[in-house]
Amino acid sequence: MEAVAVAAAVGVLLLAGAGGAAGDEAREAAAVRALVARLLGPGPAADFSVSVERALAAKPGLDTYSLGGGGAARVRVRGSTGVAAAAGLHRYLRDFCGCHVAWSGSQLRLPRPLPAVPGELTEATPNRWGMGDLFQGRGPSRVGCAPAHDTARRYRYYQNVCTQSYSFVWWDWARWEREIDWMALNGINLALAWSGQEAIWQRVYLALGLTQAEINEFFTGPAFLAWGRMGNLHTWDGPLPPSWHIKQLYLQHRVLDQMRSFGMTPVLPAFAGHVPEAVTRVFPQVNVTKMGSWGHFNCSYSCSFLLAPEDPIFPIIGSLFLRELIKEFGTDHIYGADTFNEMQPPSSEPSYLAAATTAVYEAMTAVDTEAVWLLQGWLFQHQPQFWGPAQIRAVLGAVPRGRLLVLDLFAESQPVYTRTASFQGQPFIWCMLHNFGGNHGLFGALEAVNGGPEAARLFPNSTMVGTGMAPEGISQNEVVYSLMAELGWRKDPVPDLAAWVTSFAARRYGVSHPDAGAAWRLLLRSVYNCSGEACRGHNRSPLVRRPSLQMNTSIWYNRSDVFEAWRLLLTSAPSLATSPAFRYDLLDLTRQAVQELVSLYYEEARSAYLSKELASLLRAGGVLAYELLPALDEVLASDSRFLLGSWLEQARAAAVSEAEADFYEQNSRYQLTLWGPEGNILDYANKQLAGLVANYYTPRWRLFLEALVDSVAQGIPFQQHQFDKNVFQLEQAFVLSKQRYPSQPRGDTVDLAKKIFLKYYPRWVAGSW
């Protein structure tokens, strides 16, 4: 009987949101047709025929698309879901038309006539162990009779809880619509939809007896809500204005309607056990634990209160929230909750961890008997010294098998499934995390990404049910996400990554160019070939860190490859400069080259200081702080996607008053820089934006180098502690400043990149700085 229950539960999980009615098919087809019109325009859209047919899938839930026609006929795009049809459309545009869809701007020049599809091209997502396989000796061993459900459903997941704050926080509906289109084209069928939840919590807290003042004190500011939702923070840089709740409710309704119209499954939030301190006023006998501090914040902003799992108020709060949430938004039965994200539980006893997990799950099922819990597996990776086999088993075993869906969040670098026996039989999604803090910086581990999903599928007794992209921030390193999205539909790894990136460049720029292709192959073997456990997509370049004499400049690649790729991309500029994507990539590569140069000049300045060579220190420091960084700021200012003004204008545009706009802008400035009142997580979310380089990074470097010069000239030791106190004043002044920055680009990217190249590339070749 247990086997039947397990199979039924996994059937619920894998069929959630798949739909089946003819009305769903028609709605999803209409959504894809509207996408085609938005993407290509109404004229070209008329050349495409789109339909959604569940029967196209060989097994229920096995996403499938079919392409045909073209030439003298309309291109036929059929899909078993709206997402599958959109992914099929993307496949046609990519492989037959040489087009490219990207965050930084799409290349959509269609050849005429539209290329014909030879015969009928049908593609389905790679199969996983269906539940029938589990009972026929082909998958993980189970004891019992035949399953109630068998399915080959495969998920393609998107987002990280942190993405909501690092990238999405200030978005309006127009930007959300573009993102959901991107998701559909890339085959995403499972994604977080977490906007507006604070408005629901406000209703619940008021119903429980909290005052509005207590609620206002509890919520963080908008830019830090992700960590409030995971229990890491409260109060910091709040409160939320009433208008915020209204706008976020509106956005959430539109986001959910659009996601569901494509047949995606939105993941809604659930109660993880964290409560405001004011709950202890309303319920004096409540059993809570005050957790430890997080992220170098003191208990004014962290040390959240966690309800004891056995406390009778736990299921009441959990069910109140979920009932109100579903009443407002409906449900697709998958819910996210993270009780111990980067926080050590009060006890390592397996019995406590099982009880805490059970309490969260039962609060879900009290309202939704079909509930499935989506759990970020980051906790097991982040604190491996706490999460031993017994502790992990306690959590994974506390939820019926198949009702817990685990995100192996950092699987491209530090997979957890390999040391947990495939999450003890719970289904999991192999995720690529890739980016931390939304940093700029060329980075990737394409070999690991390319081979990772197949290795997870072939792992003994694998319970992998999909692939995912879980970056903390987006709109960077698009080649990495293009590969990961493609792997969601491939049965095997890409056989030749060098050929793949060459084709990627040709599609991205709309034309093949030998020098551009060669540049991308150099980037593939260097910045995009990170390997080993030390690989993290977090930019720790001296350029974006508070200066000190102990900065680490080590890298995993040969800088020569970056500089040669820079030269090759500039060489191709006369042919490719009309491509917006090329201009973006040229700027991004120029930014990376300057980042490398900053490290080299820093090393020279540090060596000169340690040798007490004042002239060398003045020369290296002068170039770094008074030539190189201003040149970087100038070239960044040539593209709206690298402007601090554009970044801050997003925040201001979300406001309904000037005072609110100032508040949102300060939220945004804090996140980019100090990440707390005292630089608590300093520079974690660093960006390289025009204005930020000029007025934040450059003044820090000048103050640091002036301090080193004074130290050598006066024969006194450099005092890092005193420098940190002095530079904090600069950092805080930037956050509190009301200076406005341009939101329109100025200057020509190609000319400015060439100017920097001609000045510094010969020095690199000659080895003279």
Secondary structure, 3 states (H helix, E strand, C coil): CHHHHHHHHHHHHHHCCCCCCHHHHHHHHHHHHHHHHHHHCHHHHCCEEEEECHHHCCCCCCCEEEEEECCCCCEEEEECCHHHHHHHHHHHHHHCCCCECCCCCCECCCCCCCCCCCCCEEEECCCCCCHHHHCCCCCCCCCCCCCCCCCCCCEEEECCCCHHHHCCCCCCHHHHHHHHHHHHHCCCCEEECCCCHHHHHHHHHHHHCCCHHHHHHHCCCHHHHHHHHCCCCCCCCCCCCHHHHHHHHHHHHHHHHHHHHCCCEEEEECCCCEECCCHHHHCCCCCEEECCCCCCCCCCCCCCEEECCCCCHHHHHHHHHHHHHHHHHCCCCEEECCCCCCCCCCCCCHHHHHHHHHHHHHHHHCCCCCCEEEEECHHHHHCCCCCCHHHHHHHHHCCCCCCEEEEECCCCCCCCHHHCHHHHCCCEEEEECCCCCCCCCCCCEHHHHHHHHHHHHHCCCCCEEEEEECCCCCCCCHHHHHHHHHHCCCCCCCCCHHHHHHHHHHHHHCCCCHHHHHHHHHHHHCCCECCCCCCCCCCCCHHHCCCCCCCCCCCCCCHHHHHHHHHHHHHCHHHHCCCHHHHHHHHHHHHHHHHHHHHHHHHHHHHHHHCCCHHHHHHHHHHHHHHHHHHHHHHHCCCHHHEHHHHHHHHHHCCCCHHHHHHHHHHHHHHHCCCCCCCCCCCCCCCCCECHHHHHHHHHHHHHHHHHHHHHHHCCCCCHHHHHHHHHHHHHHHHHCCCCCCCCCCCCHHHHHHHHHHHHHHHHHHCCC
